[in-house]
Amino acid sequence: SRRCGLAAGRSYSGGGAYPSVSLTCPLPGVPKAVFAAAEGRERFETRVTVLENGLRVASQKKFGQFCTVGLLINSGSRHEAKYLSGIAHFLEKLAFSSTAQFGSKDEILLTLEKHGGICDCQASRDTVMYAVSADAKGLDTVVNLLADVALQPRLSDEEIEMTRMAIRFELEDLNMRPDPEPLLTEMIHAAAYRDNTVGLNRFCPVENTDKIDREVLHSYLRNYYTPDRMVLAGVGVEHEQLVECAKKHLLGVEPVWGSGQTKDVDRSVAQYTGGIIKVEKDMSDVSLGPTPIPELTHIMIGLESCSFLEEDFIPFAVLNMMMGGGGSFSAGGPGKGMFTRLYLNVLNRHHWMYNATSYHHSYEDTGLLCIHASADPKQVREMVEIITREFILMAGAVGEVELERAKTQLKSMLMMNLESRPVIFEDVGRQVLATNTRKLPHELCALISQVKSTDIKRVVTKMLHKKPAVAALGDLTDLPTYEHIQAALSSKDGRLPRMYRLFR
């Protein structure tokens, strides 16, 4: 019989003996184990401090040698109504160039290299984000660099000319890509919010590249790069240390464009208009080579959802996950969403559909839920019917298993993304910029768990009362008119009007 502790030896094929140790009894002569206990929740909360000039400093602890720190600014293409379109795109490309302290981009990169750092700038419709990931010991250097890059850029003639060339190349590349999703996203926003706020072009139009100069940039920066519109966010740093660095490098700093009174700040609220934008384009030679993509027509249909500040944002996020979808050649397996509606109802039933994917874009004052579909130009009419039917079916019955799967998948995706330090940084910065606080992951998961099928039906019913936004790209010979698409979304089955089908 076996006893706790060291038991009789057991012979193995090697000829030696190995003691059999019980897994349920403590080892003799070994001190009792003391296990780590869960620490208080306050350890994981995001701390926020507001400086005298209105700048917000937010930090989140995270174990590790490296940190991610950056400046998020309430600025972007949606604020360009009174300016030349494309300024935010220009500023994104000019980021981390020469400044008052650093003579060139190379000098900045060499400074970061001493702390194992990398840098990046991303401009979106509503935010410009300057970020650096580096060794936490170099925090003071990083904050100094960020302050200099954001507030003291030289914007030399040579740098502006190089930026013009880079933007022209990017615009050419955008039109030649096999994946038209970035182009369609621009088109659907322009259709949904015609000539206002988030409907303004995120990319600089070719005709504006020569018109944007230092004077135009300074005029824009003077209005939007102000401390009250900024958040300095850090992940993997001590809050007090970050606040001290912010006071040292961002308090009382005179920007290179001066500190004159702001007068042209655009505070417009997004106005959803609905509508259609069509771009006839020959897609037959978009992807040549040994495995060319067939000629396709791309359609994106969207409806207004809600702001990320509203309670309905969570049900819309669950709905988007429930719709899911992807490409017809997406690999299956756990977490791939093969049980989502756009796979089960569309891609699995219609072999000729190349793609069907749901997207949800949300902003401070509005949101857009849309479905992107791709097929052969001859199948456009049927493709539109199928997509409009899926919008109608959203308001129908939602199965308990289907709903629970979507909620679990959403929580899983949320938690998995928040394993990444740069993602936590962006989440902290964006939430604090919009609300001055941050909802923690467990709070969001609790809200997701509370979503019921009645919530899904309620938000869909509200959404279906709006005019649709439509973006179409490719051979549009058989594309139904906007009026027919609108009529199909207002019908009970999502079918196009009979007269259209008979005489088109």
GUMAR-474685 format. One line per 3 residues: their letters; for each residue y, x, z of C-alpha. Coordinates in nm, 3 decimals, decimal comma, padded with zeros to 5 digits. Last residue first. Layout:
N
A) Y X Z; ...
//
This chain:
504
RFL) 04,534 -03,441 -06,568; 04,469 -03,799 -06,679; 04,178 -03,929 -06,477
RYM) 04,198 -03,700 -06,173; 04,573 -03,747 -06,137; 04,543 -04,125 -06,165
RPL) 04,281 -04,117 -05,887; 04,515 -03,954 -05,636; 04,378 -03,628 -05,493
RGD) 04,114 -03,664 -05,224; 04,186 -03,574 -04,861; 03,957 -03,850 -04,730
KSS) 04,191 -04,084 -04,544; 04,497 -04,017 -04,756; 04,823 -03,853 -04,640
LAA) 04,697 -03,502 -04,717; 04,602 -03,619 -05,068; 04,948 -03,771 -05,120
QIH) 05,114 -03,440 -05,027; 04,886 -03,256 -05,271; 04,973 -03,510 -05,543
EYT) 05,346 -03,478 -05,477; 05,322 -03,098 -05,492; 05,167 -03,123 -05,838
PLD) 04,801 -03,038 -05,890; 04,720 -02,684 -06,011; 04,517 -02,684 -06,333
TLD) 04,733 -02,436 -06,528; 04,813 -02,231 -06,216; 04,668 -01,895 -06,323
GLA) 04,761 -01,673 -06,028; 04,945 -01,743 -05,701; 05,009 -02,074 -05,521
AVA) 05,193 -02,128 -05,193; 05,211 -02,477 -05,041; 05,394 -02,611 -04,736
PKK) 05,289 -02,962 -04,638; 05,525 -03,238 -04,520; 05,469 -03,327 -04,155
HLM) 05,273 -03,624 -04,017; 04,951 -03,419 -04,028; 05,075 -03,191 -03,747
KTV) 05,118 -03,468 -03,490; 04,768 -03,599 -03,562; 04,635 -03,242 -03,540
VRK) 04,798 -03,185 -03,200; 04,648 -03,506 -03,055; 04,300 -03,459 -03,203
IDT) 04,274 -03,108 -03,059; 04,395 -03,225 -02,717; 04,144 -03,514 -02,723
SKV) 03,865 -03,260 -02,785; 03,958 -03,094 -02,457; 04,135 -02,765 -02,379
QSI) 04,101 -02,669 -02,009; 03,894 -02,356 -02,079; 04,174 -02,215 -02,297
LAC) 04,424 -02,257 -02,012; 04,190 -02,072 -01,773; 04,146 -01,794 -02,030
LEH) 04,526 -01,762 -02,058; 04,557 -01,727 -01,680; 04,275 -01,470 -01,673
PLK) 04,454 -01,271 -01,946; 04,783 -01,248 -01,753; 05,085 -01,458 -01,853
RTN) 05,386 -01,230 -01,874; 05,748 -01,263 -01,762; 06,101 -01,250 -01,907
TAL) 05,999 -01,532 -02,148; 06,045 -01,404 -02,506; 06,103 -01,030 -02,457
VQR) 05,864 -01,030 -02,161; 05,589 -01,187 -02,373; 05,649 -00,955 -02,669
GVD) 05,657 -00,636 -02,461; 05,350 -00,711 -02,249; 05,142 -00,820 -02,551
EFI) 05,257 -00,518 -02,753; 05,165 -00,279 -02,472; 04,830 -00,452 -02,411
VPR) 04,753 -00,408 -02,783; 04,848 -00,038 -02,767; 04,614 00,010 -02,465
SEL) 04,308 -00,151 -02,628; 04,075 -00,347 -02,402; 04,314 -00,638 -02,454
NMM) 04,163 -00,701 -02,798; 03,820 -00,762 -02,641; 03,963 -01,000 -02,383
LMS) 04,143 -01,212 -02,641; 03,853 -01,208 -02,888; 03,610 -01,320 -02,616
KLQ) 03,845 -01,593 -02,496; 03,882 -01,722 -02,853; 03,506 -01,706 -02,915
TKA) 03,434 -01,895 -02,594; 03,690 -02,162 -02,684; 03,550 -02,196 -03,038
REL) 03,190 -02,219 -02,911; 03,289 -02,476 -02,649; 03,458 -02,691 -02,915
EVE) 03,161 -02,677 -03,154; 02,913 -02,758 -02,876; 03,124 -03,054 -02,760
GVA) 03,162 -03,187 -03,115; 03,512 -03,265 -03,241; 03,550 -03,607 -03,400
GAM) 03,818 -03,650 -03,664; 04,175 -03,518 -03,682; 04,058 -03,183 -03,823
LIF) 03,877 -03,382 -04,094; 04,210 -03,449 -04,270; 04,290 -03,075 -04,289
ERT) 03,938 -03,006 -04,419; 03,988 -03,272 -04,686; 04,307 -03,098 -04,799
IIE) 04,106 -02,778 -04,844; 03,830 -02,945 -05,049; 04,076 -03,135 -05,269
VME) 04,274 -02,815 -05,340; 03,952 -02,635 -05,438; 03,856 -02,919 -05,673
RVQ) 04,186 -02,890 -05,860; 04,172 -02,509 -05,867; 03,817 -02,482 -06,007
KPD) 03,915 -02,366 -06,360; 04,130 -02,086 -06,210; 03,820 -01,937 -06,038
ASA) 03,847 -01,957 -05,660; 04,054 -01,850 -05,359; 04,149 -02,038 -05,041
HIC) 04,404 -01,966 -04,767; 04,435 -02,223 -04,491; 04,754 -02,263 -04,286
LLG) 04,880 -02,334 -03,935; 05,252 -02,260 -03,902; 05,462 -02,227 -03,586
TDE) 05,809 -02,299 -03,452; 06,079 -02,201 -03,201; 05,968 -01,875 -03,039
YSH) 05,720 -01,791 -03,316; 05,361 -01,873 -03,414; 05,152 -01,791 -03,720
HYS) 04,801 -01,941 -03,732; 04,562 -01,848 -04,012; 04,247 -02,020 -04,147
TAN) 04,033 -01,856 -04,415; 03,852 -01,981 -04,724; 03,747 -01,719 -04,982
YMW) 03,554 -01,685 -05,306; 03,465 -02,051 -05,349; 03,213 -02,078 -05,636
HHR) 02,917 -02,124 -05,401; 03,056 -02,448 -05,262; 02,845 -02,573 -04,972
NLV) 02,816 -02,261 -04,755; 03,177 -02,156 -04,822; 03,330 -02,497 -04,750
NLY) 03,176 -02,709 -04,475; 02,980 -02,451 -04,275; 03,199 -02,147 -04,339
LRT) 03,535 -02,327 -04,317; 03,409 -02,519 -04,013; 03,315 -02,215 -03,803
FMG) 02,946 -02,143 -03,745; 02,953 -01,809 -03,931; 03,231 -01,690 -03,700
KGP) 03,146 -01,321 -03,720; 03,102 -01,292 -03,343; 02,729 -01,228 -03,359
GGA) 02,594 -01,172 -03,708; 02,687 -01,255 -04,065; 02,844 -01,025 -04,323
SFS) 03,144 -01,160 -04,512; 03,070 -01,191 -04,884; 03,220 -01,539 -04,929
GGG) 03,535 -01,424 -04,752; 03,655 -01,567 -04,422; 03,635 -01,887 -04,222
GMM) 03,770 -01,977 -03,880; 03,835 -02,353 -03,847; 03,732 -02,358 -03,477
MNL) 03,938 -02,044 -03,412; 04,246 -02,214 -03,561; 04,176 -02,523 -03,350
VAF) 04,147 -02,311 -03,034; 04,484 -02,146 -03,111; 04,635 -02,491 -03,180
PIF) 04,502 -02,615 -02,842; 04,665 -02,308 -02,676; 05,004 -02,351 -02,848
DEE) 05,025 -02,716 -02,741; 05,183 -02,611 -02,410; 05,492 -02,483 -02,592
LFS) 05,628 -02,127 -02,574; 05,409 -02,009 -02,862; 05,607 -02,250 -03,082
CSE) 05,427 -02,534 -03,260; 05,221 -02,637 -03,565; 05,397 -02,697 -03,899
LGI) 05,153 -02,749 -04,187; 05,012 -02,498 -04,435; 04,835 -02,481 -04,771
MIH) 04,760 -02,143 -04,929; 04,618 -02,129 -05,280; 04,492 -01,823 -05,468
TLE) 04,372 -01,828 -05,828; 04,104 -01,573 -05,907; 04,000 -01,334 -06,183
PIP) 03,679 -01,168 -06,066; 03,694 -00,867 -05,832; 03,575 -00,559 -06,018
TPG) 03,265 -00,367 -05,906; 03,251 -00,055 -06,129; 03,629 -00,050 -06,176
LSV) 03,918 -00,289 -06,228; 04,082 -00,495 -05,955; 04,400 -00,679 -06,055
DSM) 04,304 -00,695 -06,424; 04,239 -01,069 -06,463; 04,503 -01,173 -06,206
DKE) 04,770 -01,269 -06,461; 05,047 -01,419 -06,250; 05,225 -01,753 -06,231
VKI) 05,402 -01,760 -05,893; 05,439 -02,101 -05,731; 05,636 -02,191 -05,419
IGG) 05,592 -02,541 -05,276; 05,772 -02,745 -05,014; 05,791 -02,798 -04,639
TYQ) 06,130 -02,804 -04,471; 06,076 -02,669 -04,117; 06,412 -02,570 -03,970
AVS) 06,392 -02,265 -03,742; 06,663 -02,256 -03,476; 06,969 -02,051 -03,568
RDV) 07,102 -01,799 -03,316; 07,237 -01,552 -03,573; 07,448 -01,283 -03,409
DKT) 07,763 -01,220 -03,615; 08,020 -01,145 -03,346; 07,900 -00,860 -03,124
QGS) 08,192 -00,684 -02,954; 08,215 -00,312 -03,026; 07,982 -00,061 -02,865
GWV) 07,990 00,212 -03,126; 07,764 00,269 -03,428; 07,617 00,588 -03,274
PEV) 07,522 00,397 -02,961; 07,706 00,483 -02,634; 07,449 00,520 -02,356
GLL) 07,547 00,362 -02,023; 07,187 00,303 -01,917; 06,919 00,395 -02,170
HKK) 06,829 00,758 -02,092; 06,855 00,803 -01,713; 06,825 00,439 -01,613
ACE) 06,521 00,397 -01,841; 06,361 00,714 -01,701; 06,409 00,584 -01,346
VLQ) 06,262 00,244 -01,442; 05,958 00,412 -01,598; 05,902 00,619 -01,283
EHE) 05,927 00,311 -01,061; 05,677 00,123 -01,281; 05,410 00,393 -01,280
VGV) 05,267 00,436 -01,629; 04,949 00,332 -01,814; 05,121 00,067 -02,024
GAL) 05,497 00,080 -02,080; 05,754 -00,168 -02,210; 06,127 -00,109 -02,263
VMR) 06,256 -00,454 -02,358; 06,567 -00,507 -02,569; 06,796 -00,799 -02,665
DPT) 07,017 -00,762 -02,354; 07,050 -00,389 -02,430; 07,211 -00,444 -02,775
YYN) 07,047 -00,348 -03,105; 07,124 -00,683 -03,273; 07,496 -00,701 -03,338
RLY) 07,593 -00,334 -03,372; 07,267 -00,267 -03,555; 07,361 -00,508 -03,836
SHL) 07,704 -00,351 -03,897; 07,553 -00,004 -03,864; 07,294 -00,084 -04,133
VER) 07,557 -00,217 -04,374; 07,776 00,092 -04,321; 07,482 00,330 -04,362
DIK) 07,380 00,182 -04,699; 07,196 -00,125 -04,831; 07,312 -00,216 -05,183
DTN) 07,072 00,013 -05,374; 06,759 -00,145 -05,222; 06,898 -00,498 -05,257
EVP) 06,780 -00,566 -05,615; 06,424 -00,466 -05,524; 06,404 -00,733 -05,252
CFR) 06,349 -00,588 -04,901; 06,033 -00,727 -04,747; 06,031 -00,983 -04,464
NLG) 06,182 -01,248 -04,691; 06,360 -01,531 -04,509; 06,138 -01,826 -04,416
VTN) 06,132 -01,718 -04,051; 06,504 -01,803 -04,021; 06,627 -02,017 -04,314
DRY) 06,622 -02,029 -04,694; 06,323 -02,267 -04,721; 06,121 -02,274 -04,402
AAA) 05,774 -02,390 -04,515; 05,800 -02,262 -04,875; 05,941 -01,922 -04,776
HIM) 05,680 -01,893 -04,501; 05,403 -01,981 -04,749; 05,534 -01,724 -05,002
ETL) 05,555 -01,436 -04,755; 05,201 -01,508 -04,631; 05,085 -01,530 -04,994
LPE) 05,218 -01,178 -05,063; 05,049 -01,034 -04,753; 04,721 -01,215 -04,848
PDP) 04,714 -01,096 -05,212; 04,410 -00,867 -05,165; 04,351 -00,690 -05,497
RMN) 04,681 -00,504 -05,446; 04,908 -00,463 -05,749; 05,208 -00,669 -05,633
LDE) 05,218 -00,503 -05,291; 05,191 -00,156 -05,451; 05,507 -00,219 -05,652
LEF) 05,688 -00,337 -05,339; 05,566 -00,033 -05,144; 05,687 00,206 -05,417
RIA) 06,032 00,046 -05,419; 06,041 00,065 -05,038; 05,951 00,437 -05,034
MRT) 06,215 00,517 -05,299; 06,487 00,334 -05,105; 06,375 00,510 -04,786
MEI) 06,412 00,850 -04,955; 06,769 00,752 -05,052; 06,845 00,646 -04,694
EED) 06,707 00,975 -04,560; 06,917 01,180 -04,803; 07,233 00,985 -04,722
SLR) 07,180 01,052 -04,351; 07,091 00,771 -04,112; 07,177 00,984 -03,806
PQL) 06,984 00,768 -03,558; 07,141 00,754 -03,208; 07,045 00,419 -03,049
AVD) 06,683 00,352 -03,145; 06,562 00,707 -03,214; 06,760 00,858 -02,925
ALL) 06,639 00,601 -02,671; 06,279 00,642 -02,792; 06,301 01,023 -02,765
NVV) 06,442 01,013 -02,412; 06,170 00,764 -02,315; 05,901 00,997 -02,456
TDL) 06,043 01,313 -02,296; 06,057 01,141 -01,955; 05,701 01,011 -01,995
GKA) 05,550 01,351 -02,081; 05,303 01,348 -01,792; 05,164 01,016 -01,922
DAS) 05,016 01,198 -02,221; 05,129 01,022 -02,539; 05,139 00,694 -02,729
VAY) 05,483 00,613 -02,873; 05,621 00,278 -02,992; 05,932 00,146 -03,169
MVT) 05,901 -00,232 -03,222; 06,131 -00,454 -03,427; 06,079 -00,823 -03,356
DRS) 06,137 -01,167 -03,512; 06,010 -01,155 -03,870; 05,821 -00,830 -03,820
AQC) 05,928 -00,466 -03,808; 05,678 -00,201 -03,703; 05,757 00,153 -03,589
DCI) 05,503 00,423 -03,501; 05,466 00,737 -03,293; 05,189 00,980 -03,194
GGH) 05,165 01,201 -02,885; 04,944 01,485 -02,764; 05,221 01,585 -02,522
KEL) 05,328 01,899 -02,711; 05,263 01,705 -03,033; 05,543 01,463 -02,943
TLL) 05,803 01,741 -02,970; 05,646 01,861 -03,298; 05,660 01,506 -03,436
IED) 06,028 01,472 -03,347; 06,112 01,810 -03,506; 05,922 01,708 -03,819
KSG) 06,126 01,385 -03,840; 06,441 01,596 -03,855; 06,729 01,746 -03,658
FQA) 06,646 01,593 -03,322; 06,912 01,538 -03,057; 07,164 01,315 -03,244
TSS) 06,881 01,169 -03,453; 06,673 01,263 -03,758; 06,395 01,023 -03,866
FAL) 06,175 00,836 -03,618; 06,249 00,499 -03,781; 06,396 00,496 -04,134
KEL) 06,105 00,297 -04,281; 06,127 00,025 -04,015; 06,507 00,022 -04,040
FHA) 06,486 -00,046 -04,415; 06,245 -00,337 -04,365; 06,479 -00,479 -04,098
IGS) 06,767 -00,454 -04,349; 06,577 -00,635 -04,627; 06,804 -00,931 -04,707
LYK) 07,173 -00,845 -04,718; 07,343 -00,994 -04,418; 07,452 -01,332 -04,281
AEH) 07,100 -01,483 -04,297; 06,940 -01,156 -04,180; 06,823 -01,272 -03,836
RSG) 06,480 -01,395 -03,952; 06,415 -01,049 -04,102; 06,400 -00,883 -03,762
SNI) 06,564 -00,839 -03,424; 06,478 -00,911 -03,064; 06,403 -00,546 -02,993
LLG) 06,085 -00,396 -02,849; 06,117 -00,040 -02,721; 05,801 00,159 -02,656
VTC) 05,560 00,323 -02,419; 05,184 00,374 -02,455; 05,020 00,590 -02,189
FQG) 04,751 00,859 -02,181; 04,548 01,009 -01,896; 04,367 00,688 -01,813
FKK) 04,356 00,383 -01,589; 04,595 00,105 -01,679; 04,900 -00,021 -01,491
QSA) 05,135 -00,259 -01,672; 05,508 -00,202 -01,704; 05,820 -00,395 -01,801
VRL) 06,181 -00,272 -01,813; 06,438 -00,531 -01,925; 06,778 -00,415 -02,054
GNE) 07,061 -00,640 -01,932; 07,321 -00,364 -01,879; 07,263 -00,353 -01,502
LVT) 06,887 -00,310 -01,543; 06,629 -00,591 -01,526; 06,296 -00,497 -01,367
VRT) 05,957 -00,644 -01,467; 05,613 -00,575 -01,320; 05,303 -00,692 -01,505
EFR) 05,031 -00,795 -01,264; 04,708 -00,599 -01,233; 04,762 -00,452 -00,887
ERG) 04,895 -00,789 -00,769; 04,546 -00,931 -00,809; 04,430 -00,753 -00,498
EAA) 04,152 -00,500 -00,534; 03,789 -00,586 -00,600; 03,573 -00,392 -00,357
AFV) 03,418 -00,053 -00,420; 03,076 -00,016 -00,260; 03,004 00,188 00,052
AKP) 02,649 00,319 00,045; 02,470 00,387 00,373; 02,414 00,756 00,432
VGP) 02,085 00,902 00,298; 01,825 01,022 00,552; 01,554 00,785 00,426
LPC) 01,632 00,615 00,095; 01,729 00,250 00,130; 01,463 -00,005 00,034
TLS) 01,457 -00,225 -00,279; 01,413 00,030 -00,559; 01,115 00,195 -00,393
VSP) 01,058 00,557 -00,487; 00,725 00,674 -00,632; 00,704 01,051 -00,593
YAG) 00,621 01,251 -00,908; 00,302 01,460 -00,933; 00,223 01,729 -01,193
GGS) -00,065 01,740 -01,445; 00,154 01,665 -01,746; -00,035 01,340 -01,795
YSR) 00,115 01,207 -01,474; -00,023 01,182 -01,124; 00,151 00,970 -00,863
GAA) 00,242 01,113 -00,523; 00,218 00,895 -00,218; 00,530 00,722 -00,112
LGC) 00,877 00,847 -00,029; 01,091 00,580 00,131; 00,985 00,226 00,197
RRS) 00,607 00,180 00,198; 00,353 00,114 -00,073; 00,000 00,000 00,000
//
